[in-house]
Amino acid sequence: MSSNILSKGRKGGMQIATLCMSTTMVLVLVGMIAFFVLIARNVSDSVKENLTVTLLLSDSISQNQGHELTRTLYHRPYTHFIDYVGNKEILRDETKQLGMDPSEFLDENPFSSTIELTLKADYANEDSLKWIEKEWKKEKAIMDITYQKDLIKTVNDNIRRISIVLLVLVVVFLLISISLINNTIRLGVYAHRFKMHTMKLVGASYGFIRRPFMWRMLLVGVLSSIFACILLSGGLYALFSFEPETQEIITPDIMIMVAVAILVLGLIISLVCGFFSVNRFLRMKAGDLYKI
C-alpha cells in the first residue's frame, strides 16, 4: 500500500518536473526574444538621440545672447542635449587643425557661433523636424539650420523595417511557444484521463475534477517562470562580465519588464492550456479514451 502511494507520488513529481523543464525552456526562449525587442528599441532611441542638428547664429549675436538662446532652447520639450560653441572657440580649433590662423588672411573671424543639439528620440523624425524647424526660423538670431536629412530618413526607415521584422518574429515564436507548452501540458493530463472519467462516473462535477489540475498548472507556471528568470539572470551576468558596456543598453527597467512578462505569460499559458486540455478529456466518452 505504502509502496503504491510512493510510486504515485514519484510519478506525480516527475510529471510536474517534466512540465516545469519544458515550460522553462520555452519561457527562456520567449524571454530572449523579449530582451532582443526591448534592446532594439533602446538602440534605436540611442541612434536617434545622437543625430546632431547645428544652428548657425548671426554674426551680430553676442556671446551672452547666444548663451541666452541656448538656455531658452534647453527648456524645449524636444531637446535632449544642447551645447553653445562660440566663433572664437571654433577659430581656435580650426587653427590647431590647419596649423594656421584663417583670420590673419581675412582680417576677421570667418566662423559663426553655433548651437549644436540633439533631439529626444520621439522628435527625431521628419514630421517633427518640420514644425521644429519652423519654430527655429522665427528666431532672428538663427541664420541657418543644418542637419543630415537623408540620414534621419534612412535611420527611421531602417528602424521601421526592423520593428516589423521583430514584431513578426515575436508573434511566430509566441505561437510556437504556446503550441509547445500546450502539447506538454496535454501529455501531463493525458496520463490521468481514466481517473477523470472514473470521477465523472461517481458524480463529480467538472469544476471539482478540474481544480487539482489547475492548481498543478499554477504551480508549474510559477516554478517555470522563476527558473526561466534565474537562467536568464545567469546569462546576463555572464554577458555583463564579458561586455560591461552592454549594461548601458540592458537597463534594470528592461530586466524588470522581461521578468514580469515571463511570470505573467507563464501563468496565463499554463492555466489556459491546462483548462482546455482538461476540458478536452472531460468531454470525451469512455470509448474515445482508448483511441487516443
C-alpha positions in Angstrom: 0.0 0.0 0.0 2.7 2.4 1.0 4.8 1.4 -2.0 1.9 2.3 -4.3 1.5 5.7 -2.7 5.2 6.3 -3.0 5.2 5.3 -6.7 2.3 7.5 -7.4 4.0 10.4 -5.6 7.1 9.9 -7.6 5.1 9.8 -10.9 3.3 13.0 -9.9 6.6 14.6 -9.0 8.2 13.5 -12.3 5.3 14.8 -14.3 5.5 18.2 -12.6 9.3 18.3 -13.1 8.9 17.4 -16.8 6.3 20.1 -17.3 8.4 22.6 -15.5 11.5 21.8 -17.5 9.6 22.0 -20.8 7.8 25.2 -19.9 11.0 26.8 -18.5 12.9 26.2 -21.8 10.0 27.8 -23.8 9.9 30.8 -21.4 13.6 31.3 -21.7 13.2 31.4 -25.4 10.3 34.0 -25.1 12.4 36.0 -22.6 15.3 36.1 -25.0 13.1 37.4 -27.8 11.6 40.0 -25.4 15.1 41.1 -24.4 16.0 41.4 -28.1 12.9 43.5 -28.9 13.4 45.9 -25.9 17.2 46.2 -26.5 16.5 47.0 -30.2 14.2 49.8 -29.0 16.9 51.2 -26.8 19.4 51.0 -29.5 17.1 52.8 -32.0 16.5 55.6 -29.4 20.2 55.9 -28.8 20.9 56.2 -32.5 18.2 58.9 -32.9 19.4 60.9 -29.9 22.9 61.0 -31.4 21.8 62.7 -34.6 23.1 66.3 -34.3 21.3 69.4 -35.5 23.5 72.6 -35.9 22.1 76.1 -35.7 24.3 78.7 -37.2 23.9 82.1 -35.4 24.1 85.5 -36.9 27.4 87.4 -36.6 25.6 90.2 -34.9 24.7 88.0 -31.9 26.9 88.4 -28.9 28.2 85.6 -26.7 25.7 86.5 -23.9 22.8 86.4 -26.4 24.0 83.1 -27.7 24.0 81.6 -24.2 20.6 83.1 -23.5 19.2 81.4 -26.7 20.8 78.2 -25.6 19.1 78.3 -22.2 15.8 79.0 -24.0 16.1 76.0 -26.3 17.3 73.8 -23.4 13.8 74.0 -21.9 12.0 73.0 -25.1 10.4 69.5 -24.8 12.2 68.1 -27.8 15.8 69.0 -26.6 17.9 66.0 -25.5 21.3 67.7 -25.3 22.5 71.2 -26.3 25.8 73.0 -26.5 26.8 76.5 -27.4 30.1 76.8 -29.4 31.4 80.4 -29.8 33.1 81.5 -33.0 36.3 82.2 -31.1 36.4 78.6 -29.9 35.7 77.3 -33.4 38.5 79.6 -34.8 40.9 78.2 -32.1 40.1 74.6 -33.0 40.4 75.2 -36.7 43.7 77.0 -36.3 45.1 73.9 -34.4 43.9 71.6 -37.2 45.1 73.7 -40.1 48.3 74.9 -38.5 47.5 78.5 -39.4 45.1 81.2 -38.4 42.4 81.9 -41.2 41.6 85.3 -39.6 45.1 86.6 -40.4 44.3 86.4 -44.1 40.7 87.6 -43.9 41.2 90.3 -41.2 38.1 88.8 -39.4 36.8 85.7 -37.9 35.2 83.7 -40.8 33.3 81.4 -38.5 29.9 81.9 -36.9 28.9 80.8 -33.5 26.8 77.7 -33.4 24.4 75.8 -31.2 24.6 72.0 -31.5 21.8 70.0 -30.2 20.4 66.5 -30.3 16.7 65.7 -30.2 14.8 63.3 -28.0 14.1 60.0 -29.8 10.3 60.8 -30.2 11.1 64.0 -32.1 14.0 62.7 -34.3 11.8 62.2 -37.4 10.9 64.2 -40.5 7.4 65.3 -39.4 8.6 66.6 -36.0 11.6 68.3 -37.5 9.4 70.3 -39.9 7.5 72.1 -37.2 10.6 72.4 -35.0 12.4 74.0 -37.9 9.6 76.5 -38.4 9.9 77.5 -34.8 13.6 78.0 -35.1 13.3 80.1 -38.2 11.2 82.6 -36.3 14.3 83.4 -34.2 16.3 86.3 -35.8 19.4 85.1 -34.1 19.4 81.8 -36.1 20.9 82.3 -39.6 20.8 78.8 -40.9 19.9 75.2 -39.8 21.8 72.2 -40.9 21.3 68.5 -40.3 21.5 65.3 -42.3 18.0 64.9 -43.6 18.8 61.8 -45.7 20.5 60.2 -42.7 17.5 60.9 -40.4 15.1 59.5 -43.1 17.3 56.4 -43.6 17.6 55.7 -39.8 13.8 56.0 -39.3 13.1 53.8 -42.4 15.5 51.1 -41.2 14.1 51.2 -37.6 10.6 50.8 -39.0 11.6 47.8 -41.1 13.5 46.2 -38.2 10.4 46.8 -35.9 8.1 45.0 -38.4 10.5 42.0 -38.6 10.8 41.8 -34.8 7.0 42.0 -34.4 6.6 39.1 -36.9 9.3 37.1 -35.0 7.6 37.8 -31.7 4.2 36.6 -33.0 5.7 33.4 -34.6 7.8 32.5 -31.6 4.8 33.2 -29.3 2.6 30.8 -31.3 5.3 28.2 -31.3 5.8 28.6 -27.5 2.1 28.3 -26.8 1.9 25.2 -29.0 4.8 23.5 -27.3 3.6 24.3 -23.8 0.0 23.2 -24.7 1.3 19.8 -26.0 3.5 19.3 -22.9 0.5 20.0 -20.6 -1.8 17.9 -22.6 0.6 14.9 -22.2 0.6 15.5 -18.5 -3.2 15.5 -18.3 -3.4 12.5 -20.7 -1.9 10.2 -18.0 -4.9 11.0 -15.8 -7.7 10.6 -18.4 -9.1 7.3 -16.9 -9.1 8.7 -13.3 -11.0 11.8 -14.6 -13.6 9.5 -16.3 -14.0 7.5 -13.1 -14.6 10.7 -11.1 -17.3 11.6 -13.6 -19.0 8.3 -13.2 -19.3 8.8 -9.4 -21.0 12.2 -10.0 -18.0 14.7 -9.6 -18.6 18.0 -11.3 -16.3 19.3 -14.0 -15.1 22.1 -11.7 -14.3 19.6 -8.9 -12.3 17.4 -11.3 -10.6 20.4 -12.9 -9.5 22.1 -9.7 -6.4 20.0 -8.7 -5.1 20.1 -12.3 -5.5 23.9 -12.3 -3.6 24.2 -9.0 -0.9 22.0 -10.5 -0.7 24.2 -13.6 -0.5 27.3 -11.4 2.5 25.7 -9.6 4.1 24.7 -12.9 3.6 28.3 -14.2 5.2 29.9 -11.1 8.1 27.5 -10.9 8.8 27.6 -14.6 8.8 31.4 -14.5 11.2 31.5 -11.6 13.6 29.0 -13.2 13.4 30.9 -16.5 14.3 34.2 -14.7 17.2 32.5 -12.9 18.6 31.1 -16.2 18.2 34.5 -18.0 19.8 36.3 -15.0 22.8 33.9 -15.2 23.1 34.6 -18.9 23.0 38.4 -18.3 25.6 38.1 -15.5 27.9 36.3 -17.9 27.3 38.9 -20.7 28.0 41.8 -18.3 31.2 40.1 -17.2 32.5 39.8 -20.8 30.9 43.0 -22.1 30.4 45.6 -19.3 29.3 48.2 -21.9 26.0 46.3 -22.6 24.7 47.5 -19.2 24.1 50.8 -20.8 21.6 49.1 -23.2 20.2 46.4 -21.0 18.9 48.6 -18.2 17.2 47.5 -14.9 13.9 48.6 -16.4 14.2 46.2 -19.2 15.2 43.3 -16.9 12.1 44.0 -14.7 9.8 44.3 -17.7 11.1 40.9 -19.0 10.8 39.2 -15.6 7.2 40.4 -15.2 6.3 39.4 -18.8 7.8 35.9 -18.2 5.8 35.5 -15.0 2.5 36.7 -16.4 3.0 34.7 -19.7 4.0 31.6 -17.8 0.9 31.7 -15.6 -1.5 32.6 -18.4 -0.3 30.0 -20.8 -0.1 27.2 -18.2 -3.6 27.9 -16.8 -5.3 28.4 -20.2 -3.6 25.4 -21.8 -4.4 23.3 -18.6 -8.0 24.4 -18.7 -8.6 23.5 -22.3 -6.6 20.2 -22.0 -8.6 19.0 -19.0 -11.9 20.0 -20.7 -10.9 18.1 -23.8 -10.7 14.8 -21.9 -13.7 15.6 -19.7 -15.9 15.8 -22.8 -14.7 12.5 -24.2 -16.7 9.4 -23.9 -15.3 6.2 -22.4 -14.7 4.5 -25.7 -12.8 7.5 -27.1 -10.3 7.5 -24.2 -8.9 4.2 -25.6 -8.4 5.5 -29.1 -6.0 8.4 -28.3 
